[in-house]
Amino acid sequence: MSKVVIVDDEFLDACGDQLKVVANVAVGYDNIDVHACERRGVVATNTPKVLTETTADVAGERGARKVELDELLSCSDVVSLHCPLTDSTHHLIDADALERMKTSAYLVNSARGPIVDEAALVAALEAGEIAGAGLDVFEAEPTVHEGLLDRDDVVLLPHLGSATVEPRTAMAELAAQNVLDVLAGKPPVTPVTKV
């Protein structure tokens, strides 16, 4: 899985031994090398569960029921993604998944960009395999696949599903609480590293 890691060995080495905590103001933490933090005893945290409602609002009304992925893809008019980015969800929506969708269906991704193989999405759109897509996140942010630009069947948002005052304030407060807890010798509220 390709990803841009900002908090990596080089970053942590530059920070030195005084670094105790990395408080990521985001749900996803694929920009942090968790193992590098753990090797140095640096606690990494994130801000989960703060964005659920706001991100769902961007994706639209969610009248949903649980079904297996194959049924979801073949029966849905709208496939809206709401899962974390993991090794098993990286390119969950690939050429095969897009081919299984109805030609009248729309794909909505407000979760994590690399869950969708954007090259496969462009090919599916060009072939008329699906009706369109709405994306708030992108595979290689901030870059957007060139084939998604200037299309009438695609709506692109600049990763603003969480860009409202209430969730951003809650995220900042949770990140600050994590820092205060670690510096006080207490376990953080939302660690992503083993503490």
C-alpha positions in Angstrom: 0.0 0.0 0.0 1.5 3.3 -1.0 1.1 6.2 1.4 2.7 9.5 2.3 4.2 9.2 5.8 5.1 12.5 7.3 5.9 11.3 10.8 8.6 8.8 10.0 12.1 7.9 11.3 13.6 11.0 9.7 11.0 13.3 11.3 11.3 11.6 14.7 15.1 11.7 14.6 15.0 15.4 13.9 12.6 16.0 16.9 15.0 14.3 19.3 14.5 12.6 22.6 12.3 15.4 24.0 9.4 14.4 21.8 6.8 12.5 23.8 3.6 12.7 21.8 2.4 13.1 18.3 -1.3 14.3 18.4 -2.8 13.9 14.9 -5.8 16.1 14.4 -7.5 13.5 12.1 -9.2 10.2 12.3 -6.8 8.5 9.9 -3.2 8.1 10.9 -1.7 6.6 7.8 0.6 9.7 7.8 2.3 8.4 11.0 4.8 5.5 11.1 3.3 4.0 14.2 6.1 1.4 14.6 8.7 4.1 14.5 6.9 6.0 17.2 6.6 2.9 19.3 10.3 2.1 18.9 11.2 5.5 20.4 8.5 5.5 23.1 6.6 8.3 21.4 2.8 8.1 21.9 0.8 8.8 18.7 -2.9 9.7 19.0 -5.7 10.6 16.7 -9.2 12.0 16.9 -11.7 9.3 16.1 -15.5 9.3 16.4 -15.6 13.1 16.3 -16.4 13.3 12.5 -18.9 10.5 12.1 -22.1 12.6 11.9 -20.6 15.5 9.9 -19.0 13.2 7.4 -22.2 11.2 7.0 -24.0 14.4 6.3 -21.7 15.1 3.4 -22.3 11.7 2.0 -26.1 12.1 2.1 -29.0 10.4 3.8 -28.0 6.9 4.9 -31.0 4.6 4.9 -28.8 1.5 5.2 -28.8 -2.2 6.1 -25.9 -4.5 6.5 -25.2 -6.8 3.5 -22.2 -8.6 2.1 -20.0 -6.5 -0.3 -21.0 -8.5 -3.4 -24.7 -7.8 -2.7 -24.0 -4.2 -1.8 -22.2 -3.6 -5.1 -24.7 -5.3 -7.3 -27.9 -4.0 -5.8 -27.2 -0.4 -4.6 -28.1 2.7 -6.4 -25.4 4.5 -4.3 -22.4 2.9 -2.8 -21.2 5.2 0.0 -17.9 4.3 1.7 -17.5 4.7 5.5 -14.6 2.5 6.5 -11.1 3.0 7.8 -8.1 2.7 5.5 -6.3 -0.5 6.3 -4.4 -3.1 4.3 -7.6 -4.9 3.7 -9.6 -1.8 2.5 -6.8 -0.3 0.4 -8.3 -0.4 -3.2 -11.4 -2.1 -1.8 -13.2 -0.4 -4.7 -11.1 -1.6 -7.7 -11.8 -2.5 -11.3 -13.6 -5.7 -10.3 -15.8 -4.0 -7.7 -16.7 -1.2 -10.1 -17.7 -3.8 -12.7 -20.0 -5.4 -10.3 -21.9 -2.2 -9.7 -25.1 -1.3 -11.6 -24.5 1.0 -14.6 -27.0 3.4 -13.0 -25.1 3.5 -9.7 -23.1 6.2 -8.1 -19.9 5.8 -5.9 -19.5 8.2 -2.9 -16.2 8.3 -1.0 -16.0 10.5 2.1 -13.9 7.9 4.1 -10.2 7.7 3.0 -8.9 8.3 -0.6 -6.9 5.1 -1.2 -10.0 2.9 -0.5 -10.8 3.7 -4.2 -8.5 2.8 -7.0 -8.8 6.1 -8.9 -7.4 4.8 -12.2 -10.0 2.0 -12.1 -12.7 4.5 -11.3 -11.7 6.7 -14.3 -11.8 3.6 -16.5 -15.2 2.6 -15.2 -16.6 6.1 -15.8 -15.2 6.2 -19.3 -16.6 2.8 -20.1 -20.1 3.7 -18.6 -19.8 0.9 -16.0 -21.2 3.3 -13.4 -23.2 6.5 -13.6 -20.9 8.8 -11.6 -19.0 9.5 -8.4 -18.8 12.0 -5.6 -15.4 12.2 -3.9 -14.4 14.2 -0.8 -11.1 12.4 -0.4 -8.5 11.3 -2.9 -6.0 8.5 -3.4 -2.9 10.8 -3.4 -4.1 13.9 -1.7 -3.8 16.7 -2.4 -3.4 15.5 -6.0 -6.6 14.4 -7.8 -6.3 11.9 -10.7 -6.4 13.9 -13.9 -9.1 11.7 -15.4 -11.5 12.8 -12.7 -11.3 16.5 -13.5 -13.7 18.2 -15.8 -16.2 15.4 -15.9 -20.0 16.0 -15.7 -20.5 12.7 -13.9 -18.1 13.4 -11.0 -18.4 15.8 -8.1 -15.2 16.6 -6.3 -14.9 18.3 -2.8 -11.7 19.4 -1.3 -11.7 17.0 1.7 -14.2 19.2 3.6 -16.5 16.6 5.1 -15.3 17.6 8.5 -14.9 21.3 7.8 -17.4 22.7 10.2 -16.7 24.6 13.4 -18.1 22.1 15.9 -16.2 19.0 14.7 -13.0 20.9 14.1 -13.2 22.4 17.6 -13.9 18.9 19.1 -10.9 17.5 17.2 -8.6 20.2 18.4 -9.8 19.7 22.0 -9.4 16.0 21.8 -5.9 16.3 20.4 -5.0 18.8 23.2 -6.4 16.5 25.8 -4.2 13.7 24.5 -1.1 15.9 24.7 -2.0 17.0 28.3 -2.6 13.4 29.4 0.7 12.1 28.0 2.7 15.0 29.5 1.0 14.4 32.8 2.0 10.7 32.7 -1.5 9.4 32.1 -2.7 7.3 29.2 -4.2 9.4 26.3 -7.9 9.2 25.5 -7.3 8.0 21.9 -3.9 6.3 21.4 -2.9 4.7 18.2 0.4 3.4 19.6 0.7 0.9 22.4 1.1 2.8 25.6 
